[in-house]
Amino acid sequence: MRFIDFGVKAFERNLSNIIFTCKAKNVKILLSTAPICEEKINWTQKSRQVMSSVIKKCRDVIYKLTSIYDVPLVDNASLIPMDETTLHNESHLTDKGGDILAKNLYKEITRLGFIK
């Protein structure tokens, strides 16, 4: 578990540095979560407990940093239905899933004025 905590802390530190650098250089930034259907992953019971925790912790890092640094977020993990019409497997999107993701991102990018 210490290795997992180390990895999550490294993820948070790296993402914080990316956000800080973008803001310092006046680069527009938008973060997104990814849909992951854990039920489709062929994990052992023990690895499911560990990895499910990692996925949640990493998402929590994203939610926390977008709040702290006032960075817009498209929460595709909650916006894209997790079923066979949108996911080929645990994390790879079908054409329909990709279309939903693209529309979600485009909507936010245009709302923020990143593109016209």
Secondary structure as GFF3:
##gff-version 3
##sequence-region A 1 116
A	DSSP	alpha_helix	2	24	.	.	.	ID=ss1
A	DSSP	beta_strand	31	32	.	.	.	ID=ss2
A	DSSP	three_ten_helix	38	40	.	.	.	ID=ss3
A	DSSP	alpha_helix	45	68	.	.	.	ID=ss4
A	DSSP	beta_strand	73	74	.	.	.	ID=ss5
A	DSSP	alpha_helix	76	79	.	.	.	ID=ss6
A	DSSP	alpha_helix	95	111	.	.	.	ID=ss7
###
